[in-house]
Every structure is written in structure tokens, then in C-alpha cells.
């Protein structure tokens, strides 16, 4: 476990900063190196600044270590030496400050207001990261311990999981742990760890041991146990409130001063006593009504027939989760998907690229025959240039890569076609001091994922273009609603007072983020196991040759018709006419990547949904509600290629039908697999191997009785490859392996 809690904080005009906080007296340099490197590898742009916050007793060692790391660029890998690096410290009162030698690299100006904003940003990040604001799934709402109703509930215990996070929250509590307090009352035993962590930290910083008695009165259920004997030596700590009623009740009963009744988190303002953190705005996408609390008789969700989820005990745990099965419909596709696929399908645009760590495949989009080709695609670029590129533009900057350079050339040609002067290319390595007057720059990238290329380009232009207008143009945005994409949008558009920088996109897709699909590497692991299990078997050599050929395909980038397993006749899976999510006719030019990209985009839309969706996305998950893909999806979409795409693009939990609540779907899918095995030579059974593989690799899970139904089918007429996979799909030991293990081999 790392010594740091880390998050991002954005300061107006100064950009995005990576913040690392530790409460330990020392730390391992490798922890800091790993966090900085992993932050970059997570597809985020380079941070615009790095800020380290440490306790006062660790400041000198931290300053020495950081200075040495800065001198060795191989250790602290930031964009360049101009990126500010600062060291802040806090004292026993939790007061954060920066000494005169706090800035260790670059220029950075921080005020007391900034220090508070940084801590608040860390708390908001923690609330979101640990899902402390629990939002009820569609058709459900919560019943609080006092029987009041809401659609959202704040559970502090969710944030008290990892040591660095507990330490970070303890920093906020330090100022209230006054000398002489010998007993602290808490409303939930779940926050005891925070109290002990805060006192351990304060004791170390003061140089003397403090150890008060900590007791829980179990919230409303045990309120009568709360008995304050000495108001000068006792303090009450409340985990969270949605109404302010519990702190008000505590104040009335104990007669403690307001500074001695502390609420850690509140979802409303003006809480009686002292409130440390207001979390109502931590989740920006949360409907404000969700945090309002209603009496049962006035509950708007009860009137709409919503089910209740009841919290029990002082740990505020919920009752059992519910499960729903969802069937995809035409409106589940992102709005632009039909038009995008009309442009990209049939051009071999989509293939799977093995990631650098060789643990998954990413969906790669080839732009040569689509965005960068002449024809209808050019008109979309022309329209964007006419509408969004300022006439004052004098320069153009292409992000790294040949595709971006080609796209920049097209954009420049369209600017000239408007009768304007040709924009001057800007090179990062070139000396631009002799360039004519600069009035504006267009920054161009052929495709963006997290947008790192645009962020890097923006940073490169700061010196020469300062606050001049920048228009960022991307040909294809792959993750239109992913969190890093939204951070990019805010950073690019709002890092300037006036004129505002803008980001414009030609084509928008909604592919999963992160762009990593594990199904194919899971398949490779499976085939490797099969080969090992069959190393002494002498039968079915033809099938073994097929397996080895498939392993070779999986060990590299995958394209054309190699994404999915072939039919029992050795033919690739093909799409038949009238695909529900596409417009217009198509022919044999359609590749498997086209279908997979379509299904992956639809499933992602069902998981995340658009911001204007009133209800939660149909495949969204929560601690109280699980959504799976209905078995109807595999009967409604009966093309083998669509079924294979669903099995590979879905998450395993979306294909888990082993529980009682999904028993009907498990039975239907088992009947479907049996039918496929019986008709494996026909179109009806063309995806049979894909279903068996999904079972064998645990991407698809069925109930035990339904696996027995599949096992009962006579197997003597199955093709060799299918008969090899079947025992693994059923969770059995392959017969050949069992026989070989019982055979005595001479030494």
C-alpha cells in the first residue's frame, strides 16, 4: 500500500495539479514515483503542477528527497522542467502552509484560500471515489435509520477503508481535538478508526501521547446511551447527517457547546453544531432532489411506486441487493452511432491492438479510409472549419503522429479554401521567434482518447501564444463521456479568461474507457491450459493444430474476421442483413470489428448513459442493485456474430446468471446452448464455440442445474474442437487429462 493519498485539483488559469498527501513521518520515494507514473499511464494528460503535502515533522526529509528526485528526471517523470513542484506542510492544528523554499521547481503561487480548496478537492474526490454518496438504482430509494426517505444516502464508512485516506480525513479533524478531552462519543463504530488515526497524528506532532476514551452510542437506535458527564472534557462526533436532526438532538440532550458537537459530513447547510465537510456538491451529476429527505407520508418516490432499501444498525448497511435483467433496444445506441458507423463500417477501420503490457487488447480505429479519405468525410471537416475555426487564425499545430499531420494538412486546406491565408505550421522543436504576428492557433489531433496529445500541445504553446485564442480540433473522439475526457474539456476550454479556448470534434464515439478488452487474453490463457492438459493425448491432433493457430492470432493485433471463433465448419462469423443498429444496406464488406465496435459502444451507453438521461443507465451497477443482460438479447439478436460480440464486450458480472434471481435467464441460455450444439452445422449454432468458450473462461456463468442440462447432451457427434472445450465449459476435468494422470509412465 502506498504512503500517499492522491487526487487532482484544478486552479483557474493554473491548470490541473496532481496532489499527494501523507501523514507519515517518512515515505518511500518509490511510492511517489509510482503514483506519478501511474497517473500518466491512466490516460490522463500530464499534470500542470505537482504538490506534495506532508506533516511538519517530515517536511525537511521530504524537501531533500524531492530535490534529489527533481535533479534526476528519470525518477520524477513530468512533462518538462517548467512544471511547478511545491512542498506544503501542516501542523498539529491541521493548518496547511508553504514556506518560502516550498516551491522546488517552476513558479507557483498559493494562498490560504488555495490550501482550503485543495483539502476540499481531496474530500470531494474521496467521496466520489469510494461512492460515499450512495444513489439508489432506478425504481428504488432509501429508508434512513429514522424512517425518513431519500434517493441518496451518505455513508462515511465507505471512505474509511485505506490508511492514507483515513489519515487525510484525520488532518481535517486535528483542530478540534483540544487538550483535556478524555472521552469522545461517536454515533457509529465505523468512524472509530478516524478518531484513533487523528489522535495518533496529533500526539506525534505535539510530542506527547494523547489517548481519549472512545464510545459509540449507535446513532438513533442507542441514543439513550449518550450520557455526557463533564462537558469540558467530552466531545461528540457524528459521521454524517442529511437533515441536521441528530446533531440538533445531541446538542439539546448534552448541552455541549457547538464546537464540541462535530458532524463530519453533511448534505445540507446550516447543520447545528460544527460541520466539517459539506458534500452536497461532491457529485456534480447528482439530482439535487436525491439528497432531500422526506417523511414517509410525503415521499415522492413512494407515490411513484419506488421500492425501499432499508439501512440497518449503526454501520448503516443495506438489505439484500436486487437484480434486474435488461434487453437491448434500438434507442440504447448513442445518438450519433448510426451516422458514425455509416461512415466507418466496411473500411476495415476497427481492429484490436495488443496493449503494451500484453494483458488486454484495445479497440483501435484506422482513419486512412475514413476520416482522412476524400469524399463525404471531407464535407464534415469542411463544415467544422467554416463554423468553428476563427478567421484570425495564423498558425496550426499538429499533435504527434502521422494521422494528425495528415489531418492538419486537410484542415489547413479548408482554411485556405475560405479565402484566408494559409496557417503557418508550428513545430515544437522549431524556433518560432521569426514567425509573423500571432493572432490565433488551431491545434489538431486525428483521434483522441484521454486527450493527452491536445493537453501536451496546449502546454507547448503557452510560451509563444500565451493567452491567444486556441481552437482544438479532433477528428475522432473515442470516449465522449469518460471522466478523463470531461476533465480534458474543462482544462482546454476554461484555462483562459478571454477569449475562451474551444474544443470541437468531427466524429464522436462512445467506446468503453479504459479502452481495454480482456476477453481475448483470457481466451489465450485458456488455450494454453488446454495444450498443457493435452500434452500426452494422442487423439484429435487436427483440433490441437486449430488451437495452436488460434493462439498465434491472439498473441498479436487482431483484425479482419479473426476476432471471433469460427463455426464448426471453419467459416468466419458473418453479419446477415438488417442489423437493428445500422441504417442503409450493406454487403460482404462488413468486418467483425465493425460489429464489435457497435456492440461495445451500445453497452457503454447503457452503463454510463448521457447526462440528460432522467433515469439511471439500464446497465449501471450499485451496491444495492445489479443489472445483467437478459437472455432475450441472445434470442432477439440471433446472428452468431452479434451474439459473439455481446459475449466479448459485456463485463462478466453482466453475464452472471448463477443466482436465484436470474435462474430463468440461466435456463433459457442453457436451452439455447443445447440447441446450438444439436445444430452446430447450421446458422442456428454458428456461435456455439463462443458460448462454450465464454463458460470456460468464466465470462458467462450459469446455474449448476443448467450446466448439468448441457452435460446431458450426447457428445459423440460433436466436432473435435467443441468436444475439447465442453468439459472446461462445464467445470469438469477433461477425460483425456484424467486418463493420462492415471496412467503409469516409465521414468
C-alpha positions in Angstrom: 0.0 0.0 0.0 1.3 3.5 -0.9 2.0 6.1 1.8 0.1 8.7 -0.1 -3.5 9.7 -0.8 -3.5 11.4 -4.2 -6.0 13.3 -6.3 -6.3 16.2 -8.7 -7.1 19.8 -8.0 -7.7 22.4 -10.7 -6.9 26.1 -10.2 -8.3 28.7 -12.6 -5.6 29.9 -15.0 -3.1 27.5 -13.5 -4.5 24.2 -14.8 -4.7 20.7 -13.3 -2.4 19.8 -10.3 -1.6 16.3 -9.0 -1.8 16.4 -5.2 -0.1 13.9 -2.9 -0.8 13.9 0.8 0.8 11.8 3.5 0.5 11.8 7.3 3.5 9.5 7.9 6.8 10.8 9.3 8.7 9.5 6.3 7.9 7.9 2.9 9.4 5.7 0.3 10.5 7.6 -2.8 9.2 4.7 -4.9 5.7 5.4 -3.7 5.8 8.9 -5.2 7.4 7.7 -8.4 4.8 5.0 -8.9 1.9 7.5 -8.4 3.3 10.0 -10.9 3.9 7.3 -13.4 0.6 5.5 -13.0 -1.3 8.8 -13.2 0.3 9.3 -16.6 -0.3 5.7 -17.7 -4.0 6.1 -16.7 -4.5 8.1 -19.9 -4.7 11.4 -18.1 -2.7 14.3 -19.5 0.5 15.4 -17.8 -0.4 17.5 -14.7 0.3 21.2 -14.8 1.8 21.1 -11.3 2.8 18.7 -8.6 2.1 19.5 -4.9 3.2 17.3 -2.0 1.6 17.8 1.4 3.4 16.3 4.5 3.3 16.8 8.3 5.8 19.3 9.8 8.0 16.6 11.2 8.5 15.1 7.7 9.0 18.4 5.8 12.8 18.6 5.9 13.3 15.0 4.7 10.6 15.4 2.1 12.3 18.5 0.8 15.6 16.8 0.5 14.1 13.7 -1.3 12.1 15.8 -3.7 15.0 18.0 -4.6 17.1 14.9 -5.4 14.3 13.4 -7.5 13.8 16.7 -9.5 17.5 16.6 -10.4 17.1 13.1 -11.7 14.4 13.4 -14.4 14.4 9.6 -14.7 12.8 9.4 -11.3 10.2 12.2 -11.4 8.8 12.0 -14.9 6.9 15.2 -15.6 6.2 16.9 -18.9 9.3 19.2 -18.6 11.4 21.2 -16.1 8.9 24.1 -16.2 6.2 22.1 -14.4 5.9 23.6 -10.8 6.7 21.3 -7.9 5.8 22.5 -4.4 6.1 21.2 -0.9 3.5 22.1 1.7 3.3 21.1 5.3 0.7 21.0 8.1 1.0 21.4 11.9 -0.8 19.8 14.9 -3.8 22.0 14.3 -4.1 20.8 10.7 -3.1 24.2 9.3 -1.5 23.9 5.9 1.2 26.3 4.8 4.0 26.8 2.3 7.4 28.1 3.4 9.5 30.4 1.3 11.5 27.5 0.0 8.3 25.4 -0.6 8.4 25.9 -4.4 11.1 23.4 -5.6 10.7 23.8 -9.3 9.0 26.3 -11.6 6.7 29.1 -10.4 3.7 28.6 -8.2 1.6 31.0 -6.2 -0.7 29.5 -3.5 -2.8 31.3 -0.9 -4.7 30.2 2.3 -7.8 30.0 0.1 -5.9 27.6 -2.2 -4.9 25.4 0.7 -8.5 25.1 1.8 -9.6 24.4 -1.8 -7.0 21.7 -2.1 -8.3 19.9 1.0 -11.9 20.3 -0.1 -11.0 18.9 -3.5 -9.4 15.9 -1.9 -12.5 15.2 0.2 -14.8 15.6 -2.9 -12.5 13.1 -4.7 -12.7 10.7 -1.9 -16.5 10.9 -1.7 -16.7 10.1 -5.4 -14.0 7.5 -5.5 -15.4 5.5 -2.6 -19.0 6.1 -3.7 -19.8 7.5 -0.2 -22.9 9.2 -1.6 -24.9 6.0 -2.3 -27.5 6.6 -5.0 -30.4 4.2 -5.2 -30.9 2.4 -8.5 -33.9 3.1 -10.7 -37.2 2.3 -9.0 -35.6 2.3 -5.6 -35.0 4.7 -2.7 -33.6 4.6 0.8 -35.1 4.5 4.2 -32.9 6.2 6.8 -32.5 4.9 10.4 -35.1 7.5 11.5 -37.5 6.1 8.8 -37.2 9.2 6.6 -36.8 8.6 2.8 -34.3 9.8 0.2 -32.8 8.7 -3.1 -29.3 9.2 -1.9 -27.5 8.4 1.4 -24.1 9.4 2.6 -22.2 6.5 4.3 -19.0 7.8 5.9 -17.6 4.2 6.4 -17.1 3.9 2.7 -14.3 6.5 3.0 -12.5 4.8 5.9 -11.0 1.8 4.0 -7.4 2.6 3.2 -4.9 4.0 5.7 -3.7 7.0 3.6 -7.4 8.1 3.1 -8.1 7.8 6.8 -5.0 9.9 7.5 -6.1 12.5 5.1 -9.5 12.9 6.7 -7.8 12.9 10.2 -6.0 16.1 9.1 -9.4 17.9 8.9 -10.2 16.8 12.5 -6.9 17.9 14.2 -8.1 21.5 15.0 -11.0 20.2 17.1 -9.0 17.7 19.3 -8.4 20.1 22.1 -6.2 19.5 25.1 -8.1 18.0 28.1 -10.7 15.9 26.2 -10.8 12.5 27.7 -13.9 11.0 26.1 -15.3 11.1 22.6 -18.7 9.8 21.7 -19.3 8.6 18.1 -22.6 7.7 16.5 -21.2 4.8 14.6 -18.3 2.4 15.4 -17.3 2.7 11.8 -15.6 6.1 12.4 -13.6 4.9 15.4 -10.6 4.3 13.1 -10.7 8.0 12.1 -10.6 9.2 15.7 -7.7 6.9 16.6 -5.8 8.0 13.5 -6.3 11.7 14.3 -5.1 11.3 17.8 -2.1 9.3 16.8 -1.2 12.0 14.3 -1.7 14.9 16.8 0.2 13.0 19.5 3.2 12.6 17.2 3.2 16.3 16.0 2.8 17.6 19.6 5.4 15.2 21.0 3.1 13.9 23.8 0.8 11.0 23.9 -3.0 11.6 23.9 -5.4 8.7 24.3 -9.1 9.6 25.0 -11.8 7.0 25.6 -13.9 6.4 22.5 -17.5 5.1 22.9 -20.3 4.6 20.3 -23.9 5.4 21.1 -25.2 3.7 17.9 -27.0 6.6 16.3 -30.7 6.9 16.9 -31.1 3.3 18.0 -28.8 3.8 21.0 -29.4 7.5 21.6 -30.3 6.9 25.3 -26.8 5.6 25.9 -25.4 9.0 25.2 -24.5 10.4 28.7 -22.1 13.4 28.9 -20.8 13.7 32.5 -18.3 16.5 32.0 -19.0 19.0 29.1 -15.5 20.4 29.4 -13.8 17.0 28.7 -16.1 15.3 26.2 -16.9 15.7 22.5 -19.5 14.1 20.2 -18.5 13.1 16.7 -21.3 12.4 14.2 -20.5 10.5 11.0 -23.0 12.2 8.6 -26.4 13.9 8.5 -28.9 14.6 5.8 -31.2 16.7 7.9 -29.3 18.0 10.9 -31.7 16.3 13.2 -29.2 14.1 15.0 -26.7 16.9 15.9 -29.6 19.0 17.0 -30.9 16.2 19.2 -27.4 15.7 20.7 -27.0 19.4 21.4 -30.3 19.5 23.1 -29.6 16.4 25.3 -25.9 17.1 26.2 -25.9 20.9 26.4 -22.4 20.8 24.9 -21.1 23.9 23.2 -21.4 23.9 19.4 -17.7 23.3 18.8 -18.0 20.1 20.8 -20.7 18.5 18.6 -19.0 17.9 15.3 -20.6 16.4 12.1 -18.0 15.0 9.7 -20.2 15.1 6.6 -23.4 16.8 5.8 -25.5 17.0 2.7 -27.3 20.2 3.8 -26.0 23.5 5.1 -26.7 25.2 8.5 -26.2 22.0 10.5 -26.4 22.6 14.3 -23.1 22.4 16.0 -19.9 22.2 13.8 -19.9 20.7 10.3 -16.6 19.9 8.8 -17.5 18.9 5.2 -20.5 19.8 3.0 -20.8 17.1 0.4 -24.0 18.1 -1.4 -22.0 19.2 -4.4 -19.4 16.4 -4.4 -21.3 14.5 -7.1 -21.9 17.1 -9.8 -24.2 14.8 -11.8 -26.5 14.1 -8.8 -30.0 15.4 -9.0 -30.4 17.8 -6.0 -33.7 16.3 -5.2 -31.9 13.0 -4.5 -30.4 14.4 -1.3 -33.6 15.8 0.1 -35.2 13.9 2.9 -38.9 13.3 3.1 -41.3 11.8 5.7 -42.9 8.6 4.5 -46.2 10.3 4.0 -44.7 13.0 1.8 -42.3 10.8 -0.1 -42.5 11.5 -3.9 -40.8 8.2 -4.8 -43.2 6.2 -2.7 -46.0 7.8 -4.7 -44.3 6.6 -7.9 -44.2 3.0 -6.7 -40.5 3.0 -5.9 -39.1 0.2 -3.7 -37.4 0.9 -0.4 -33.9 -0.1 0.6 -33.6 0.0 4.4 -30.4 0.8 6.3 -29.9 -1.2 9.5 -27.6 -0.9 12.5 -25.0 1.8 13.3 -22.9 0.7 10.3 -25.8 1.8 8.0 -25.7 -1.4 6.0 -28.4 -2.0 3.4 -30.6 -5.0 2.9 -30.0 -7.5 0.1 -29.3 -6.2 -3.4 -31.9 -6.7 -6.2 -31.2 -8.0 -9.7 -32.7 -6.9 -13.0 -32.2 -8.2 -16.5 -32.2 -5.8 -19.4 -32.9 -6.3 -23.1 -31.3 -4.0 -25.5 -33.5 -1.9 -27.8 -32.8 0.4 -30.7 -32.8 3.6 -28.6 -29.9 2.3 -26.5 -27.4 3.2 -29.2 -25.7 6.6 -28.8 -27.4 9.3 -30.8 -24.5 9.6 -33.3 -23.8 5.9 -33.7 -25.8 5.2 -36.8 -24.2 8.1 -38.7 -20.7 7.3 -37.5 -21.0 3.6 -38.4 -22.4 4.5 -41.8 -19.0 6.3 -42.4 -16.7 3.8 -40.7 -18.1 0.4 -41.4 -16.9 -1.6 -44.3 -13.5 0.1 -44.4 -11.6 -2.2 -42.1 -11.5 0.7 -39.6 -11.7 -1.3 -36.4 -9.2 -3.8 -35.1 -7.8 -5.0 -31.8 -4.4 -3.8 -30.8 -2.4 -5.6 -28.1 -1.6 -3.3 -25.2 2.0 -2.6 -24.2 1.7 -4.8 -21.1 0.2 -7.6 -23.2 -2.6 -8.0 -20.7 -5.5 -6.9 -22.9 -6.5 -5.6 -26.4 -7.6 -2.1 -27.2 -10.0 -1.2 -29.9 -8.0 0.7 -32.5 -9.6 2.9 -35.2 -7.8 3.2 -38.6 -8.5 6.5 -40.2 -6.9 6.1 -43.6 -10.0 5.1 -45.4 -12.5 7.0 -43.3 -11.7 10.4 -41.7 -8.6 11.1 -43.8 -10.1 9.9 -47.1 -11.7 12.1 -49.7 -15.4 12.0 -50.2 -18.3 12.5 -47.8 -16.0 12.6 -44.8 -14.3 15.8 -46.1 -17.6 17.6 -46.0 -17.9 17.2 -42.2 -14.4 18.6 -41.8 -15.2 21.5 -44.1 -18.4 22.3 -42.1 -16.5 22.3 -38.8 -13.8 24.6 -40.2 -16.3 27.1 -41.5 -18.3 27.1 -38.3 -15.6 27.0 -35.6 -12.2 28.0 -36.8 -11.7 31.8 -36.3 -10.8 33.9 -39.3 -8.0 35.4 -37.2 -6.1 32.0 -37.2 -2.5 32.4 -38.2 -0.9 29.1 -37.1 -1.7 25.4 -37.0 -0.1 22.8 -34.6 -0.4 19.1 -35.3 -0.3 16.6 -32.4 2.2 13.7 -32.6 1.6 11.1 -35.3 1.3 10.7 -39.0 -2.5 10.7 -38.9 -2.6 14.0 -37.0 -0.2 15.6 -39.5 -2.4 14.4 -42.4 -5.5 15.7 -40.7 -3.8 19.1 -40.0 -3.0 19.3 -43.7 -6.7 18.8 -44.6 -7.8 21.4 -42.0 -5.2 23.9 -43.4 -6.5 23.3 -47.0 -10.1 24.0 -45.8 -8.9 27.3 -44.2 -7.3 28.4 -47.5 -10.5 27.4 -49.4 -12.3 30.0 -47.4 -10.0 32.7 -48.9 -7.9 33.1 -45.8 -4.1 33.0 -45.6 -2.6 29.5 -45.1 -1.9 28.9 -41.4 1.8 28.5 -40.6 2.7 25.1 -39.2 4.1 25.2 -35.6 6.7 22.7 -34.6 7.6 22.0 -31.0 11.3 21.7 -31.9 11.4 24.7 -34.4 12.3 28.2 -33.5 9.2 30.3 -33.8 10.7 33.6 -32.9 10.8 34.7 -36.6 7.2 33.9 -37.3 4.8 36.7 -38.3 2.3 38.2 -36.0 0.4 35.6 -34.0 -3.3 36.0 -33.6 -4.6 32.5 -33.0 -3.7 28.8 -33.4 -5.6 25.7 -34.4 -4.4 22.6 -32.5 -5.2 19.4 -34.5 -5.3 15.7 -33.5 -6.7 13.0 -35.8 -8.1 11.0 -32.8 -8.1 11.4 -29.1 -8.7 9.0 -26.2 -8.0 10.8 -22.9 -6.9 13.9 -24.9 -3.3 13.8 -23.7 -2.0 14.8 -27.1 -4.0 18.0 -27.0 -3.1 18.8 -23.4 0.6 18.4 -24.3 0.2 20.6 -27.3 -1.5 23.3 -25.3 1.4 23.3 -22.8 3.9 23.5 -25.7 2.1 26.6 -27.0 2.0 28.6 -23.7 5.2 30.4 -24.2 4.7 31.6 -27.8 1.0 32.0 -27.8 0.3 32.9 -24.2 -3.5 33.8 -24.0 -4.2 34.0 -27.7 -7.2 32.0 -28.9 -6.7 28.3 -29.3 -9.1 26.1 -31.2 -8.6 22.4 -30.5 -9.9 20.2 -33.3 -10.1 16.4 -33.0 -11.1 14.1 -35.9 -12.4 11.3 -33.8 -13.1 11.3 -30.0 -13.3 7.7 -28.8 -14.6 8.2 -25.2 -17.1 11.0 -25.4 -18.5 10.6 -21.8 -15.5 9.2 -19.9 -14.3 11.2 -16.9 -10.8 12.0 -18.3 -12.5 13.3 -21.4 -14.6 15.7 -19.3 -11.5 16.8 -17.4 -9.8 17.5 -20.7 -12.7 19.5 -21.9 -12.7 21.7 -18.8 -8.9 22.2 -18.9 -8.8 23.1 -22.5 -11.8 25.4 -22.6 -11.5 27.1 -19.2 -7.8 27.7 -18.8 -8.2 31.2 -20.2 -10.4 34.1 -19.2 -11.0 35.6 -22.6 -11.2 34.5 -25.3 -12.2 31.0 -24.2 -10.3 28.2 -25.8 -12.7 25.7 -27.5 -12.7 22.0 -28.4 -14.5 20.8 -31.5 -14.8 17.2 -32.7 -15.7 15.9 -36.2 -16.8 12.4 -35.1 -17.8 11.3 -31.6 -17.9 7.7 -30.4 -18.8 6.2 -27.1 -16.3 3.4 -26.6 -15.5 2.0 -23.2 -12.9 3.7 -21.1 -10.4 2.5 -20.3 -10.1 1.0 -23.8 -9.1 -2.5 -22.7 -10.9 -5.7 -23.5 -9.6 -8.8 -21.7 -11.7 -11.5 -23.4 -9.0 -12.3 -26.0 -6.2 -12.7 -23.5 -8.5 -14.8 -21.3 -9.0 -16.9 -24.4 -5.3 -17.2 -24.9 -4.8 -18.3 -21.3 -7.5 -20.9 -21.8 -6.0 -22.4 -24.9 -2.6 -22.5 -23.2 -4.1 -24.5 -20.4 -5.8 -26.9 -22.9 -2.5 -27.5 -24.7 -0.8 -28.3 -21.3 -3.6 -30.7 -20.3 -3.4 -32.5 -23.7 0.3 -32.8 -23.9 0.2 -36.6 -23.6 -3.1 -37.1 -25.5 -2.7 -38.7 -29.0 -6.2 -38.1 -30.3 -7.8 -35.0 -32.0 -4.5 -33.7 -33.4 -6.4 -31.7 -36.0 -8.2 -29.8 -33.3 -4.9 -29.2 -31.5 -3.5 -27.7 -34.7 -6.5 -25.3 -34.8 -5.8 -24.3 -31.2 -2.2 -23.5 -31.9 -3.2 -21.4 -35.0 -5.7 -19.5 -32.9 -3.1 -18.9 -30.2 -0.9 -17.3 -32.8 -3.7 -15.0 -33.8 -4.4 -14.0 -30.2 -0.7 -13.2 -29.5 -0.7 -10.2 -31.8 -3.0 -7.5 -33.1 -6.3 -9.0 -34.3 -8.1 -7.8 -37.4 -10.4 -8.8 -40.3 -12.5 -11.9 -39.5 -10.3 -13.2 -36.7 -12.0 -11.5 -33.7 -14.3 -14.4 -33.1 -14.1 -18.2 -33.2 -15.2 -19.8 -36.4 -18.2 -22.0 -37.0 -17.8 -25.8 -36.7 -17.4 -25.8 -40.5 -14.4 -23.5 -40.2 -16.2 -20.4 -41.6 -15.9 -16.9 -40.1 -18.9 -15.4 -38.5 -20.7 -13.0 -40.9 -23.4 -10.4 -40.4 -26.7 -11.0 -42.1 -28.9 -8.2 -43.4 -31.0 -5.8 -41.3 -28.8 -5.1 -38.3 -31.1 -3.2 -36.0 -28.5 -0.6 -35.0 -27.4 0.4 -38.5 -29.1 2.3 -41.3 -28.9 1.5 -45.0 -27.9 -1.7 -46.7 -24.5 -3.4 -46.5 -22.8 -6.4 -48.0 -19.9 -8.7 -47.5 -17.6 -5.7 -46.9 -18.6 -5.7 -43.2 -15.8 -6.9 -40.9 -16.2 -8.4 -37.4 -14.6 -5.3 -35.9 -17.5 -3.2 -37.2 -20.0 -5.3 -35.3 -17.9 -5.5 -32.2 -17.3 -1.7 -32.1 -21.1 -1.1 -32.5 -22.0 -3.5 -29.6 -19.2 -2.2 -27.4 -20.5 1.4 -27.9 -24.1 0.4 -27.2 -23.2 -1.4 -24.0 -21.1 1.5 -22.8 -24.0 3.8 -23.4 -26.2 1.5 -21.3 -23.6 1.6 -18.5 -23.0 5.3 -18.4 -25.8 7.0 -20.4 -26.0 10.6 -21.4 -26.1 13.4 -18.9 -29.7 14.3 -19.9 -30.9 10.8 -19.0 -33.5 11.2 -16.3 -33.2 7.6 -15.0 -30.0 5.7 -14.3 -28.5 3.9 -17.2 -30.0 0.4 -17.7 -26.7 -1.5 -17.1 -25.4 0.8 -14.3 -24.4 -1.1 -11.2 -24.7 -0.1 -7.5 -24.2 -1.8 -4.1 -28.0 -2.3 -4.0 -28.9 -3.2 -7.5 -27.3 -5.4 -10.1 -28.2 -5.2 -13.8 -27.4 -8.1 -16.1 -28.1 -8.7 -19.8 -31.3 -10.5 -20.3 -31.3 -13.9 -22.1 -33.7 -12.3 -24.6 -30.7 -10.5 -26.1 -29.3 -13.8 -27.4 -32.6 -14.8 -28.9 -33.6 -11.4 -30.3 -30.1 -10.9 -31.9 -29.7 -14.4 -33.3 -26.8 -13.7 -35.7 -23.8 -15.6 -34.3 -21.5 -12.6 -34.9 -23.8 -10.3 -32.7 -24.0 -13.0 -30.0 -20.2 -13.3 -30.0 -19.8 -9.5 -29.8 -22.2 -9.4 -26.8 -20.3 -12.2 -25.0 -16.9 -10.4 -25.6 -17.9 -6.8 -25.0 -20.0 -7.4 -21.9 -18.5 -7.5 -18.4 -18.6 -10.9 -16.6 -21.0 -9.5 -14.0 -23.4 -8.6 -16.8 -23.4 -12.3 -17.9 -23.7 -13.8 -14.4 -26.9 -15.9 -14.2 -25.9 -18.3 -11.4 -28.1 -16.7 -8.8 -31.7 -17.4 -7.9 -32.9 -14.1 -9.2 -31.6 -14.8 -12.7 -32.5 -18.6 -12.8 -35.0 -18.1 -15.6 -32.3 -16.5 -17.8 -29.8 -19.2 -16.9 -32.3 -21.9 -18.0 -33.1 -20.1 -21.3 -29.4 -19.7 -22.2 -28.7 -23.3 -21.3 -31.5 -24.4 -23.7 -30.1 -22.1 -26.3 -26.6 -23.7 -26.0 -28.1 -27.2 -26.2 -29.9 -26.2 -29.4 -26.7 -24.8 -30.8 -24.8 -27.9 -30.0 -27.5 -30.0 -31.7 -27.5 -27.7 -34.8 -23.8 -26.7 -34.8 -23.6 -27.2 -38.6 -26.4 -24.7 -39.2 -26.7 -21.0 -38.9 -28.6 -21.6 -35.6 -25.5 -22.9 -34.0 -22.7 -20.9 -35.6 -21.7 -19.2 -32.3 -21.8 -22.4 -30.3 -18.0 -22.3 -29.7 -18.2 -18.7 -28.5 -20.8 -19.6 -25.8 -18.7 -22.6 -24.6 -15.6 -20.5 -24.5 -17.4 -17.8 -22.5 -18.4 -20.5 -20.0 -14.9 -22.0 -19.9 -13.3 -18.6 -19.3 -15.9 -17.6 -16.7 -17.2 -14.6 -18.7 -20.6 -16.4 -18.8 -21.9 -18.0 -15.6 -24.9 -20.4 -15.4 -26.6 -22.2 -12.6 -25.3 -25.7 -11.7 -28.5 -27.4 -12.8 -28.4 -25.7 -16.2 -24.8 -26.9 -16.7 -26.0 -30.4 -16.0 -28.6 -30.0 -18.7 -25.8 -29.1 -21.2 -23.7 -32.0 -20.0 -26.5 -34.5 -20.5 -26.5 -33.9 -24.3 -24.8 -36.8 -26.2 -21.4 -35.7 -27.3 -20.4 -38.4 -29.7 -21.4 -36.2 -32.7 -19.7 -33.0 -31.7 -16.6 -31.7 -33.7 -13.3 -32.4 -32.0 -12.7 -28.8 -31.0 -16.1 -28.4 -29.5 -15.7 -31.7 -27.5 -12.3 -30.4 -26.2 -13.8 -27.2 -24.9 -17.0 -28.6 -23.5 -15.6 -30.2 -20.3 -14.0 -26.9 -19.3 -17.2 -25.1 -20.0 -19.0 -27.4 -17.6 -16.3 -27.2 -14.9 -15.2 -30.8 -15.4 -11.8 -32.4 -15.7 -11.2 -33.3 -19.3 -11.4 -37.0 -19.8 -8.1 -37.3 -21.6 -6.2 -35.5 -18.8 -7.8 -37.7 -16.2 -6.9 -40.9 -18.1 -3.3 -39.7 -18.6 -3.0 -38.8 -14.9 -3.9 -42.4 -14.0 -1.5 -44.0 -16.5 1.9 -45.0 -15.2 4.7 -43.7 -17.4 8.2 -45.2 -17.1 11.0 -42.9 -15.9 
